[in-house]
């Protein structure tokens, strides 16, 4: 539970200035999911 709380706190710090809570939730999903976007280099 503490790990999730720390993750959410980090997301809240990163999402400062976003207009809606929907954007905050989307950022939390992106960070918690640990998605790896294979971008071409």
PDB file of N, CA, C, O and CB in Angstrom:
ATOM      1  N   UNK A   1       0.829  -1.191   0.000  1.00  0.00           N
ATOM      2  CA  UNK A   1       0.000   0.000   0.000  1.00  0.00           C
ATOM      3  C   UNK A   1       0.869   1.248   0.000  1.00  0.00           C
ATOM      4  O   UNK A   1       0.530   2.233  -0.657  1.00  0.00           O
ATOM      5  CB  UNK A   1      -0.940   0.002   1.206  1.00  0.00           C
ATOM      6  N   UNK A   2       1.972   1.226   0.717  1.00  0.00           N
ATOM      7  CA  UNK A   2       2.853   2.395   0.757  1.00  0.00           C
ATOM      8  C   UNK A   2       3.470   2.671  -0.606  1.00  0.00           C
ATOM      9  O   UNK A   2       3.689   3.826  -0.971  1.00  0.00           O
ATOM     10  CB  UNK A   2       3.954   2.195   1.795  1.00  0.00           C
ATOM     11  N   UNK A   3       3.750   1.615  -1.356  1.00  0.00           N
ATOM     12  CA  UNK A   3       4.337   1.807  -2.685  1.00  0.00           C
ATOM     13  C   UNK A   3       3.347   2.505  -3.616  1.00  0.00           C
ATOM     14  O   UNK A   3       3.730   3.371  -4.403  1.00  0.00           O
ATOM     15  CB  UNK A   3       4.770   0.454  -3.286  1.00  0.00           C
ATOM     16  N   UNK A   4       2.092   2.127  -3.523  1.00  0.00           N
ATOM     17  CA  UNK A   4       1.072   2.761  -4.361  1.00  0.00           C
ATOM     18  C   UNK A   4       0.897   4.216  -3.955  1.00  0.00           C
ATOM     19  O   UNK A   4       0.756   5.087  -4.813  1.00  0.00           O
ATOM     20  CB  UNK A   4      -0.273   2.007  -4.256  1.00  0.00           C
ATOM     21  N   UNK A   5       0.904   4.484  -2.662  1.00  0.00           N
ATOM     22  CA  UNK A   5       0.771   5.851  -2.176  1.00  0.00           C
ATOM     23  C   UNK A   5       1.931   6.707  -2.679  1.00  0.00           C
ATOM     24  O   UNK A   5       1.719   7.834  -3.127  1.00  0.00           O
ATOM     25  CB  UNK A   5       0.711   5.874  -0.639  1.00  0.00           C
ATOM     26  N   UNK A   6       3.134   6.190  -2.610  1.00  0.00           N
ATOM     27  CA  UNK A   6       4.294   6.929  -3.101  1.00  0.00           C
ATOM     28  C   UNK A   6       4.205   7.182  -4.592  1.00  0.00           C
ATOM     29  O   UNK A   6       4.592   8.247  -5.073  1.00  0.00           O
ATOM     30  CB  UNK A   6       5.572   6.178  -2.783  1.00  0.00           C
ATOM     31  N   UNK A   7       3.696   6.209  -5.320  1.00  0.00           N
ATOM     32  CA  UNK A   7       3.529   6.357  -6.761  1.00  0.00           C
ATOM     33  C   UNK A   7       2.528   7.463  -7.082  1.00  0.00           C
ATOM     34  O   UNK A   7       2.770   8.294  -7.958  1.00  0.00           O
ATOM     35  CB  UNK A   7       3.073   5.034  -7.385  1.00  0.00           C
ATOM     36  N   UNK A   8       1.416   7.468  -6.374  1.00  0.00           N
ATOM     37  CA  UNK A   8       0.388   8.490  -6.605  1.00  0.00           C
ATOM     38  C   UNK A   8       0.913   9.872  -6.237  1.00  0.00           C
ATOM     39  O   UNK A   8       0.620  10.845  -6.933  1.00  0.00           O
ATOM     40  CB  UNK A   8      -0.884   8.172  -5.795  1.00  0.00           C
ATOM     41  N   UNK A   9       1.674   9.975  -5.167  1.00  0.00           N
ATOM     42  CA  UNK A   9       2.251  11.266  -4.787  1.00  0.00           C
ATOM     43  C   UNK A   9       3.206  11.764  -5.864  1.00  0.00           C
ATOM     44  O   UNK A   9       3.224  12.957  -6.166  1.00  0.00           O
ATOM     45  CB  UNK A   9       2.983  11.156  -3.438  1.00  0.00           C
ATOM     46  N   UNK A  10       3.997  10.872  -6.447  1.00  0.00           N
ATOM     47  CA  UNK A  10       4.907  11.260  -7.526  1.00  0.00           C
ATOM     48  C   UNK A  10       4.124  11.729  -8.747  1.00  0.00           C
ATOM     49  O   UNK A  10       4.517  12.687  -9.414  1.00  0.00           O
ATOM     50  CB  UNK A  10       5.829  10.087  -7.905  1.00  0.00           C
ATOM     51  N   UNK A  11       3.021  11.057  -9.036  1.00  0.00           N
ATOM     52  CA  UNK A  11       2.177  11.465 -10.162  1.00  0.00           C
ATOM     53  C   UNK A  11       1.594  12.840  -9.903  1.00  0.00           C
ATOM     54  O   UNK A  11       1.550  13.672 -10.809  1.00  0.00           O
ATOM     55  CB  UNK A  11       1.050  10.443 -10.406  1.00  0.00           C
ATOM     56  N   UNK A  12       1.145  13.094  -8.684  1.00  0.00           N
ATOM     57  CA  UNK A  12       0.572  14.395  -8.355  1.00  0.00           C
ATOM     58  C   UNK A  12       1.599  15.503  -8.510  1.00  0.00           C
ATOM     59  O   UNK A  12       1.271  16.595  -8.974  1.00  0.00           O
ATOM     60  CB  UNK A  12       0.020  14.390  -6.935  1.00  0.00           C
ATOM     61  N   UNK A  13       2.841  15.231  -8.126  1.00  0.00           N
ATOM     62  CA  UNK A  13       3.891  16.239  -8.304  1.00  0.00           C
ATOM     63  C   UNK A  13       4.166  16.485  -9.779  1.00  0.00           C
ATOM     64  O   UNK A  13       4.383  17.622 -10.196  1.00  0.00           O
ATOM     65  CB  UNK A  13       5.180  15.804  -7.597  1.00  0.00           C
ATOM     66  N   UNK A  14       4.156  15.433 -10.554  1.00  0.00           N
ATOM     67  CA  UNK A  14       4.453  15.539 -11.984  1.00  0.00           C
ATOM     68  C   UNK A  14       3.311  16.210 -12.746  1.00  0.00           C
ATOM     69  O   UNK A  14       3.549  16.854 -13.767  1.00  0.00           O
ATOM     70  CB  UNK A  14       4.727  14.152 -12.572  1.00  0.00           C
ATOM     71  N   UNK A  15       2.082  16.069 -12.267  1.00  0.00           N
ATOM     72  CA  UNK A  15       0.904  16.540 -12.997  1.00  0.00           C
ATOM     73  C   UNK A  15       0.450  17.932 -12.572  1.00  0.00           C
ATOM     74  O   UNK A  15      -0.664  18.331 -12.912  1.00  0.00           O
ATOM     75  CB  UNK A  15      -0.227  15.571 -12.810  1.00  0.00           C
ATOM     76  N   UNK A  16       1.245  18.660 -11.865  1.00  0.00           N
ATOM     77  CA  UNK A  16       0.839  20.005 -11.452  1.00  0.00           C
ATOM     78  C   UNK A  16       0.600  20.876 -12.684  1.00  0.00           C
ATOM     79  O   UNK A  16       1.401  20.877 -13.619  1.00  0.00           O
ATOM     80  CB  UNK A  16       1.912  20.648 -10.533  1.00  0.00           C
ATOM     81  N   UNK A  17      -0.492  21.604 -12.674  1.00  0.00           N
ATOM     82  CA  UNK A  17      -0.810  22.488 -13.778  1.00  0.00           C
ATOM     83  C   UNK A  17      -1.754  21.889 -14.807  1.00  0.00           C
ATOM     84  O   UNK A  17      -2.234  22.602 -15.688  1.00  0.00           O
ATOM     85  CB  UNK A  17       0.436  22.899 -14.447  1.00  0.00           C
ATOM     86  N   UNK A  18      -2.029  20.595 -14.715  1.00  0.00           N
ATOM     87  CA  UNK A  18      -2.996  20.015 -15.641  1.00  0.00           C
ATOM     88  C   UNK A  18      -4.383  20.517 -15.276  1.00  0.00           C
ATOM     89  O   UNK A  18      -4.672  20.770 -14.107  1.00  0.00           O
ATOM     90  CB  UNK A  18      -2.943  18.461 -15.615  1.00  0.00           C
ATOM     91  N   UNK A  19      -5.219  20.656 -16.260  1.00  0.00           N
ATOM     92  CA  UNK A  19      -6.510  21.293 -16.040  1.00  0.00           C
ATOM     93  C   UNK A  19      -7.546  20.391 -15.385  1.00  0.00           C
ATOM     94  O   UNK A  19      -8.377  20.865 -14.611  1.00  0.00           O
ATOM     95  CB  UNK A  19      -7.043  21.782 -17.334  1.00  0.00           C
ATOM     96  N   UNK A  20      -7.506  19.113 -15.681  1.00  0.00           N
ATOM     97  CA  UNK A  20      -8.572  18.241 -15.180  1.00  0.00           C
ATOM     98  C   UNK A  20      -7.992  17.068 -14.396  1.00  0.00           C
ATOM     99  O   UNK A  20      -6.822  16.714 -14.542  1.00  0.00           O
ATOM    100  CB  UNK A  20      -9.434  17.723 -16.342  1.00  0.00           C
ATOM    101  N   UNK A  21      -8.831  16.487 -13.572  1.00  0.00           N
ATOM    102  CA  UNK A  21      -8.407  15.297 -12.834  1.00  0.00           C
ATOM    103  C   UNK A  21      -8.293  14.092 -13.761  1.00  0.00           C
ATOM    104  O   UNK A  21      -7.597  13.126 -13.449  1.00  0.00           O
ATOM    105  CB  UNK A  21      -9.388  14.994 -11.694  1.00  0.00           C
ATOM    106  N   UNK A  22      -8.978  14.151 -14.901  1.00  0.00           N
ATOM    107  CA  UNK A  22      -8.872  13.063 -15.875  1.00  0.00           C
ATOM    108  C   UNK A  22      -7.429  12.933 -16.351  1.00  0.00           C
ATOM    109  O   UNK A  22      -6.929  11.821 -16.519  1.00  0.00           O
ATOM    110  CB  UNK A  22      -9.820  13.305 -17.079  1.00  0.00           C
ATOM    111  N   UNK A  23      -6.764  14.053 -16.565  1.00  0.00           N
ATOM    112  CA  UNK A  23      -5.364  14.018 -16.985  1.00  0.00           C
ATOM    113  C   UNK A  23      -4.478  13.424 -15.894  1.00  0.00           C
ATOM    114  O   UNK A  23      -3.541  12.683 -16.191  1.00  0.00           O
ATOM    115  CB  UNK A  23      -4.879  15.426 -17.348  1.00  0.00           C
ATOM    116  N   UNK A  24      -4.765  13.740 -14.648  1.00  0.00           N
ATOM    117  CA  UNK A  24      -4.015  13.181 -13.523  1.00  0.00           C
ATOM    118  C   UNK A  24      -4.193  11.661 -13.471  1.00  0.00           C
ATOM    119  O   UNK A  24      -3.225  10.925 -13.277  1.00  0.00           O
ATOM    120  CB  UNK A  24      -4.473  13.824 -12.190  1.00  0.00           C
ATOM    121  N   UNK A  25      -5.412  11.205 -13.642  1.00  0.00           N
ATOM    122  CA  UNK A  25      -5.684   9.769 -13.607  1.00  0.00           C
ATOM    123  C   UNK A  25      -4.995   9.061 -14.765  1.00  0.00           C
ATOM    124  O   UNK A  25      -4.432   7.981 -14.589  1.00  0.00           O
ATOM    125  CB  UNK A  25      -7.194   9.506 -13.649  1.00  0.00           C
ATOM    126  N   UNK A  26      -5.038   9.667 -15.948  1.00  0.00           N
ATOM    127  CA  UNK A  26      -4.365   9.065 -17.100  1.00  0.00           C
ATOM    128  C   UNK A  26      -2.869   8.961 -16.866  1.00  0.00           C
ATOM    129  O   UNK A  26      -2.259   7.953 -17.223  1.00  0.00           O
ATOM    130  CB  UNK A  26      -4.640   9.875 -18.364  1.00  0.00           C
ATOM    131  N   UNK A  27      -2.263   9.988 -16.271  1.00  0.00           N
ATOM    132  CA  UNK A  27      -0.835   9.937 -15.986  1.00  0.00           C
ATOM    133  C   UNK A  27      -0.541   8.836 -14.973  1.00  0.00           C
ATOM    134  O   UNK A  27       0.473   8.148 -15.089  1.00  0.00           O
ATOM    135  CB  UNK A  27      -0.336  11.298 -15.463  1.00  0.00           C
ATOM    136  N   UNK A  28      -1.411   8.661 -13.986  1.00  0.00           N
ATOM    137  CA  UNK A  28      -1.212   7.599 -12.995  1.00  0.00           C
ATOM    138  C   UNK A  28      -1.241   6.231 -13.662  1.00  0.00           C
ATOM    139  O   UNK A  28      -0.433   5.363 -13.331  1.00  0.00           O
ATOM    140  CB  UNK A  28      -2.287   7.675 -11.895  1.00  0.00           C
ATOM    141  N   UNK A  29      -2.163   6.030 -14.600  1.00  0.00           N
ATOM    142  CA  UNK A  29      -2.213   4.755 -15.320  1.00  0.00           C
ATOM    143  C   UNK A  29      -0.947   4.533 -16.132  1.00  0.00           C
ATOM    144  O   UNK A  29      -0.419   3.421 -16.166  1.00  0.00           O
ATOM    145  CB  UNK A  29      -3.436   4.706 -16.238  1.00  0.00           C
ATOM    146  N   UNK A  30      -0.456   5.579 -16.784  1.00  0.00           N
ATOM    147  CA  UNK A  30       0.749   5.437 -17.599  1.00  0.00           C
ATOM    148  C   UNK A  30       1.957   5.079 -16.750  1.00  0.00           C
ATOM    149  O   UNK A  30       2.764   4.234 -17.137  1.00  0.00           O
ATOM    150  CB  UNK A  30       1.021   6.718 -18.370  1.00  0.00           C
ATOM    151  N   UNK A  31       2.083   5.718 -15.597  1.00  0.00           N
ATOM    152  CA  UNK A  31       3.245   5.461 -14.745  1.00  0.00           C
ATOM    153  C   UNK A  31       3.104   4.120 -14.027  1.00  0.00           C
ATOM    154  O   UNK A  31       4.069   3.361 -13.939  1.00  0.00           O
ATOM    155  CB  UNK A  31       3.423   6.597 -13.720  1.00  0.00           C
ATOM    156  N   UNK A  32       1.915   3.825 -13.517  1.00  0.00           N
ATOM    157  CA  UNK A  32       1.716   2.575 -12.775  1.00  0.00           C
ATOM    158  C   UNK A  32       1.807   1.365 -13.689  1.00  0.00           C
ATOM    159  O   UNK A  32       2.237   0.294 -13.261  1.00  0.00           O
ATOM    160  CB  UNK A  32       0.364   2.587 -12.064  1.00  0.00           C
ATOM    161  N   UNK A  33       1.405   1.524 -14.947  1.00  0.00           N
ATOM    162  CA  UNK A  33       1.440   0.415 -15.882  1.00  0.00           C
ATOM    163  C   UNK A  33       2.834   0.108 -16.381  1.00  0.00           C
ATOM    164  O   UNK A  33       3.067  -0.959 -16.950  1.00  0.00           O
ATOM    165  CB  UNK A  33       0.550   0.701 -17.038  1.00  0.00           C
ATOM    166  N   UNK A  34       3.767   1.027 -16.177  1.00  0.00           N
ATOM    167  CA  UNK A  34       5.153   0.869 -16.622  1.00  0.00           C
ATOM    168  C   UNK A  34       5.206   0.456 -18.089  1.00  0.00           C
ATOM    169  O   UNK A  34       5.893  -0.492 -18.470  1.00  0.00           O
ATOM    170  CB  UNK A  34       5.883  -0.170 -15.754  1.00  0.00           C
ATOM    171  N   UNK A  35       4.465   1.195 -18.888  1.00  0.00           N
ATOM    172  CA  UNK A  35       4.438   0.918 -20.312  1.00  0.00           C
ATOM    173  C   UNK A  35       5.765   1.316 -20.934  1.00  0.00           C
ATOM    174  O   UNK A  35       6.373   2.315 -20.549  1.00  0.00           O
ATOM    175  CB  UNK A  35       3.275   1.655 -20.992  1.00  0.00           C
ATOM    176  N   UNK A  36       6.197   0.534 -21.889  1.00  0.00           N
ATOM    177  CA  UNK A  36       7.443   0.822 -22.583  1.00  0.00           C
ATOM    178  C   UNK A  36       7.105   1.147 -24.031  1.00  0.00           C
ATOM    179  O   UNK A  36       6.772   0.260 -24.817  1.00  0.00           O
ATOM    180  CB  UNK A  36       8.446  -0.378 -22.487  1.00  0.00           C
ATOM    181  N   UNK A  37       7.192   2.412 -24.368  1.00  0.00           N
ATOM    182  CA  UNK A  37       6.908   2.834 -25.728  1.00  0.00           C
ATOM    183  C   UNK A  37       8.191   2.726 -26.535  1.00  0.00           C
ATOM    184  O   UNK A  37       9.143   3.475 -26.317  1.00  0.00           O
ATOM    185  CB  UNK A  37       6.337   4.281 -25.766  1.00  0.00           C
ATOM    186  N   UNK A  38       8.201   1.796 -27.457  1.00  0.00           N
ATOM    187  CA  UNK A  38       9.377   1.590 -28.294  1.00  0.00           C
ATOM    188  C   UNK A  38       9.344   2.619 -29.423  1.00  0.00           C
ATOM    189  O   UNK A  38       8.751   2.388 -30.476  1.00  0.00           O
ATOM    190  CB  UNK A  38       9.424   0.127 -28.861  1.00  0.00           C
ATOM    191  N   UNK A  39       9.983   3.742 -29.187  1.00  0.00           N
ATOM    192  CA  UNK A  39      10.007   4.797 -30.185  1.00  0.00           C
ATOM    193  C   UNK A  39      11.182   4.586 -31.131  1.00  0.00           C
ATOM    194  O   UNK A  39      12.264   4.191 -30.699  1.00  0.00           O
ATOM    195  CB  UNK A  39      10.090   6.180 -29.516  1.00  0.00           C
ATOM    196  N   UNK A  40      10.977   4.845 -32.411  1.00  0.00           N
ATOM    197  CA  UNK A  40      12.094   4.684 -33.347  1.00  0.00           C
ATOM    198  C   UNK A  40      13.157   5.746 -33.093  1.00  0.00           C
ATOM    199  O   UNK A  40      12.848   6.900 -32.796  1.00  0.00           O
ATOM    200  CB  UNK A  40      11.599   4.764 -34.807  1.00  0.00           C
ATOM    201  N   UNK A  41      14.384   5.343 -33.212  1.00  0.00           N
ATOM    202  CA  UNK A  41      15.475   6.302 -32.987  1.00  0.00           C
ATOM    203  C   UNK A  41      16.232   6.568 -34.256  1.00  0.00           C
ATOM    204  O   UNK A  41      17.183   7.350 -34.256  1.00  0.00           O
ATOM    205  CB  UNK A  41      16.430   5.796 -31.920  1.00  0.00           C
TER     206      UNK A  41
END
